[in-house]
Amino acid sequence: MSHSYDADIAPDSAGCSRRPASPEGAARSQILRAELDRYAIATVSESLYEWGGSRYGNAPDAIAAAKRGSKPGRTKHR
């Protein structure tokens, strides 16, 4: 899980949110990194799989949904 504090900014490699070229954002990022280091909090990346507008936590579920053709709003034709 990364530490994303604002939905509109992407996490950097340390898992902290980063703001584009803002002194305040840079200072905030340094503070967050220091806090993560201080408490020995690790950044853990997690894969998500997206198909048909839905997200899946594991590949087999995403593949199964795609095979079923269970795309939201889509009806199967016989």
OpenMM code with the backbone's topology and positions (N, CA, C; nanometers):
from openmm import Vec3, app, unit

residues = "MET SER HIS SER TYR ASP ALA ASP ILE ALA PRO ASP SER ALA GLY CYS SER ARG ARG PRO ALA SER PRO GLU GLY ALA ALA ARG SER GLN ILE LEU ARG ALA GLU LEU ASP ARG TYR ALA ILE ALA THR VAL SER GLU SER LEU TYR GLU TRP GLY GLY SER ARG TYR GLY ASN ALA PRO ASP ALA ILE ALA ALA ALA LYS ARG GLY SER LYS PRO GLY ARG THR LYS HIS ARG".split()
positions = [
    Vec3(0.0849, -0.1167, 0.0000),
    Vec3(0.0000, 0.0000, 0.0000),
    Vec3(0.0891, 0.1224, 0.0000),
    Vec3(0.0644, 0.2142, -0.0889),
    Vec3(0.1430, 0.3362, -0.0888),
    Vec3(0.0688, 0.4435, -0.0110),
    Vec3(0.1406, 0.5457, 0.0255),
    Vec3(0.0823, 0.6526, 0.1037),
    Vec3(0.0439, 0.7655, 0.0107),
    Vec3(-0.0770, 0.7660, -0.0358),
    Vec3(-0.1238, 0.8724, -0.1224),
    Vec3(-0.2191, 0.9590, -0.0418),
    Vec3(-0.1787, 1.0806, -0.0154),
    Vec3(-0.2567, 1.1677, 0.0704),
    Vec3(-0.3523, 1.2559, -0.0076),
    Vec3(-0.3303, 1.2728, -0.1340),
    Vec3(-0.4200, 1.3492, -0.2194),
    Vec3(-0.4475, 1.2647, -0.3427),
    Vec3(-0.5733, 1.2576, -0.3823),
    Vec3(-0.6107, 1.1724, -0.4943),
    Vec3(-0.5525, 1.2191, -0.6266),
    Vec3(-0.5194, 1.3487, -0.6391),
    Vec3(-0.4745, 1.4014, -0.7671),
    Vec3(-0.3240, 1.4035, -0.7848),
    Vec3(-0.2482, 1.3499, -0.6897),
    Vec3(-0.1035, 1.3456, -0.7042),
    Vec3(-0.0545, 1.2037, -0.6883),
    Vec3(0.0455, 1.1689, -0.7637),
    Vec3(0.0948, 1.0312, -0.7665),
    Vec3(0.1989, 1.0084, -0.6583),
    Vec3(0.2061, 0.8848, -0.6050),
    Vec3(0.3095, 0.8557, -0.5067),
    Vec3(0.4459, 0.8456, -0.5734),
    Vec3(0.5501, 0.8898, -0.5047),
    Vec3(0.6840, 0.8749, -0.5586),
    Vec3(0.7394, 0.7385, -0.5200),
    Vec3(0.8657, 0.7129, -0.5504),
    Vec3(0.9229, 0.5805, -0.5263),
    Vec3(0.9288, 0.5453, -0.3780),
    Vec3(0.9241, 0.6454, -0.2902),
    Vec3(0.9238, 0.6175, -0.1467),
    Vec3(0.7824, 0.5975, -0.0948),
    Vec3(0.6841, 0.6089, -0.1848),
    Vec3(0.5463, 0.5911, -0.1440),
    Vec3(0.4823, 0.7176, -0.0913),
    Vec3(0.5555, 0.8275, -0.0966),
    Vec3(0.5024, 0.9554, -0.0496),
    Vec3(0.4374, 1.0279, -0.1667),
    Vec3(0.3383, 1.1077, -0.1349),
    Vec3(0.2769, 1.1889, -0.2379),
    Vec3(0.3754, 1.2951, -0.2817),
    Vec3(0.3721, 1.3282, -0.4086),
    Vec3(0.4598, 1.4342, -0.4560),
    Vec3(0.3789, 1.5365, -0.5326),
    Vec3(0.4184, 1.6591, -0.5192),
    Vec3(0.3527, 1.7693, -0.5879),
    Vec3(0.4490, 1.8234, -0.6926),
    Vec3(0.3994, 1.8643, -0.8050),
    Vec3(0.4868, 1.9166, -0.9092),
    Vec3(0.5469, 2.0520, -0.8730),
    Vec3(0.6776, 2.0591, -0.8646),
    Vec3(0.7565, 2.1821, -0.8511),
    Vec3(0.7006, 2.2845, -0.7522),
    Vec3(0.6607, 2.2408, -0.6375),
    Vec3(0.6105, 2.3315, -0.5348),
    Vec3(0.6990, 2.3204, -0.4120),
    Vec3(0.7492, 2.4320, -0.3610),
    Vec3(0.8320, 2.4245, -0.2400),
    Vec3(0.7571, 2.3618, -0.1222),
    Vec3(0.6284, 2.3950, -0.1107),
    Vec3(0.5488, 2.3370, -0.0028),
    Vec3(0.5352, 2.1857, -0.0211),
    Vec3(0.5136, 2.1443, -0.1452),
    Vec3(0.5009, 2.0012, -0.1740),
    Vec3(0.6297, 1.9260, -0.1475),
    Vec3(0.7429, 1.9873, -0.1829),
    Vec3(0.8726, 1.9242, -0.1592),
    Vec3(0.8982, 1.9092, -0.0089),
    Vec3(0.8652, 2.0125, 0.0667),
    Vec3(0.8847, 2.0063, 0.2118),
    Vec3(0.7948, 1.8997, 0.2731),
    Vec3(0.6711, 1.8940, 0.2267),
    Vec3(0.5770, 1.7940, 0.2783),
    Vec3(0.6259, 1.6526, 0.2483),
    Vec3(0.6776, 1.6332, 0.1273),
    Vec3(0.7290, 1.5018, 0.0883),
    Vec3(0.8475, 1.4614, 0.1766),
    Vec3(0.9360, 1.5560, 0.2054),
    Vec3(1.0508, 1.5265, 0.2926),
    Vec3(1.0038, 1.4897, 0.4330),
    Vec3(0.9045, 1.5602, 0.4823),
    Vec3(0.8514, 1.5307, 0.6160),
    Vec3(0.7892, 1.3915, 0.6184),
    Vec3(0.7110, 1.3596, 0.5161),
    Vec3(0.6489, 1.2274, 0.5106),
    Vec3(0.7540, 1.1170, 0.5028),
    Vec3(0.8559, 1.1379, 0.4206),
    Vec3(0.9630, 1.0377, 0.4112),
    Vec3(1.0334, 1.0190, 0.5440),
    Vec3(1.0595, 1.1298, 0.6124),
    Vec3(1.1260, 1.1211, 0.7436),
    Vec3(1.0390, 1.0442, 0.8438),
    Vec3(0.9093, 1.0694, 0.8416),
    Vec3(0.8176, 0.9981, 0.9319),
    Vec3(0.8134, 0.8490, 0.8984),
    Vec3(0.8078, 0.8174, 0.7705),
    Vec3(0.8081, 0.6760, 0.7308),
    Vec3(0.9349, 0.6067, 0.7790),
    Vec3(1.0493, 0.6734, 0.7599),
    Vec3(1.1767, 0.6168, 0.8053),
    Vec3(1.1804, 0.6049, 0.9579),
    Vec3(1.1353, 0.7077, 1.0264),
    Vec3(1.1386, 0.7097, 1.1726),
    Vec3(1.0630, 0.5921, 1.2333),
    Vec3(0.9488, 0.5598, 1.1752),
    Vec3(0.8664, 0.4514, 1.2286),
    Vec3(0.8866, 0.3189, 1.1544),
    Vec3(0.9880, 0.3141, 1.0703),
    Vec3(1.0213, 0.1922, 0.9938),
    Vec3(0.8998, 0.1396, 0.9171),
    Vec3(0.8316, 0.2317, 0.8499),
    Vec3(0.7149, 0.1946, 0.7695),
    Vec3(0.7613, 0.1689, 0.6269),
    Vec3(0.7336, 0.0500, 0.5790),
    Vec3(0.7751, 0.0110, 0.4448),
    Vec3(0.6645, 0.0409, 0.3443),
    Vec3(0.7056, 0.0742, 0.2235),
    Vec3(0.6115, 0.0923, 0.1139),
    Vec3(0.5955, -0.0422, 0.0448),
    Vec3(0.4717, -0.0856, 0.0296),
    Vec3(0.4433, -0.2134, -0.0338),
    Vec3(0.3539, -0.1869, -0.1546),
    Vec3(0.4007, -0.2261, -0.2704),
    Vec3(0.3204, -0.2099, -0.3917),
    Vec3(0.2302, -0.3301, -0.4084),
    Vec3(0.1129, -0.3055, -0.4598),
    Vec3(0.0167, -0.4119, -0.4796),
    Vec3(-0.0371, -0.4020, -0.6224),
    Vec3(-0.0460, -0.5139, -0.6892),
    Vec3(-0.0975, -0.5138, -0.8258),
    Vec3(-0.2491, -0.5154, -0.8258),
    Vec3(-0.3059, -0.4368, -0.9139),
    Vec3(-0.4489, -0.4391, -0.9388),
    Vec3(-0.4676, -0.4685, -1.0866),
    Vec3(-0.5739, -0.5383, -1.1168),
    Vec3(-0.6041, -0.5737, -1.2543),
    Vec3(-0.7375, -0.5098, -1.2883),
    Vec3(-0.7432, -0.4436, -1.4038),
    Vec3(-0.8646, -0.3740, -1.4423),
    Vec3(-0.9157, -0.4292, -1.5737),
    Vec3(-1.0442, -0.4565, -1.5769),
    Vec3(-1.1102, -0.5020, -1.6984),
    Vec3(-1.2553, -0.4577, -1.6940),
    Vec3(-1.3019, -0.4013, -1.8020),
    Vec3(-1.4418, -0.3633, -1.8128),
    Vec3(-1.4871, -0.2611, -1.7102),
    Vec3(-1.3953, -0.1772, -1.6643),
    Vec3(-1.4311, -0.0763, -1.5666),
    Vec3(-1.4302, -0.1245, -1.4228),
    Vec3(-1.3968, -0.2502, -1.4014),
    Vec3(-1.3885, -0.3059, -1.2664),
    Vec3(-1.2437, -0.3377, -1.2338),
    Vec3(-1.2116, -0.3336, -1.1057),
    Vec3(-1.0761, -0.3673, -1.0612),
    Vec3(-1.0797, -0.4958, -0.9808),
    Vec3(-0.9748, -0.5742, -0.9984),
    Vec3(-0.9644, -0.7044, -0.9324),
    Vec3(-0.8325, -0.7113, -0.8574),
    Vec3(-0.8342, -0.7739, -0.7415),
    Vec3(-0.7152, -0.7864, -0.6587),
    Vec3(-0.6248, -0.9005, -0.6995),
    Vec3(-0.6741, -0.9891, -0.7852),
    Vec3(-0.5883, -1.0973, -0.8308),
    Vec3(-0.6185, -1.1291, -0.9772),
    Vec3(-0.5176, -1.1790, -1.0456),
    Vec3(-0.5278, -1.2054, -1.1887),
    Vec3(-0.6335, -1.3101, -1.2236),
    Vec3(-0.6441, -1.4212, -1.1490),
    Vec3(-0.7448, -1.5205, -1.1863),
    Vec3(-0.8881, -1.4653, -1.1876),
    Vec3(-0.9209, -1.3762, -1.0945),
    Vec3(-1.0550, -1.3179, -1.0945),
    Vec3(-1.0771, -1.2282, -1.2164),
    Vec3(-0.9767, -1.1504, -1.2531),
    Vec3(-0.9882, -1.0640, -1.3705),
    Vec3(-1.0033, -1.1480, -1.4971),
    Vec3(-0.9263, -1.2546, -1.5075),
    Vec3(-0.9341, -1.3425, -1.6245),
    Vec3(-1.0700, -1.4106, -1.6306),
    Vec3(-1.1192, -1.4563, -1.5165),
    Vec3(-1.2503, -1.5223, -1.5126),
    Vec3(-1.3609, -1.4265, -1.5566),
    Vec3(-1.3547, -1.3030, -1.5107),
    Vec3(-1.4549, -1.2041, -1.5510),
    Vec3(-1.4485, -1.1791, -1.7005),
    Vec3(-1.3292, -1.1689, -1.7554),
    Vec3(-1.3138, -1.1457, -1.8985),
    Vec3(-1.3663, -1.2642, -1.9790),
    Vec3(-1.3388, -1.3842, -1.9315),
    Vec3(-1.3884, -1.5031, -2.0013),
    Vec3(-1.5402, -1.5108, -1.9981),
    Vec3(-1.6000, -1.4700, -1.8865),
    Vec3(-1.7459, -1.4693, -1.8761),
    Vec3(-1.8068, -1.3589, -1.9602),
    Vec3(-1.7256, -1.2600, -1.9924),
    Vec3(-1.7768, -1.1465, -2.0662),
    Vec3(-1.8689, -1.0633, -1.9811),
    Vec3(-1.8422, -1.0626, -1.8515),
    Vec3(-1.9313, -0.9956, -1.7580),
    Vec3(-1.8992, -0.8466, -1.7455),
    Vec3(-1.8718, -0.7842, -1.8587),
    Vec3(-1.8430, -0.6427, -1.8601),
    Vec3(-1.9694, -0.5665, -1.8183),
    Vec3(-1.9564, -0.4748, -1.7217),
    Vec3(-2.0746, -0.4014, -1.6758),
    Vec3(-2.1459, -0.3321, -1.7918),
    Vec3(-2.2785, -0.3449, -1.7949),
    Vec3(-2.3572, -0.2818, -1.8992),
    Vec3(-2.3630, -0.3605, -2.0285),
    Vec3(-2.2961, -0.4727, -2.0327),
    Vec3(-2.2904, -0.5526, -2.1553),
    Vec3(-2.3846, -0.6721, -2.1414),
    Vec3(-2.4627, -0.6956, -2.2409),
    Vec3(-2.5498, -0.8134, -2.2385),
    Vec3(-2.4945, -0.9174, -2.3344),
    Vec3(-2.5058, -1.0419, -2.2947),
    Vec3(-2.4581, -1.1511, -2.3795),
    Vec3(-2.5635, -1.1840, -2.4839),
    Vec3(-2.5185, -1.2113, -2.6041),
    Vec3(-2.6089, -1.2544, -2.7107),
    Vec3(-2.5962, -1.4043, -2.7279),
    Vec3(-2.7087, -1.4697, -2.7456),
    Vec3(-2.7066, -1.6157, -2.7629),
    Vec3(-2.7078, -1.6524, -2.9080),
] * unit.nanometer
topology = app.Topology()
chain = topology.addChain("A")
for resn in residues:
    res = topology.addResidue(resn, chain)
    for name in ("N", "CA", "C"):
        topology.addAtom(name, app.Element.getBySymbol(name[0]), res)
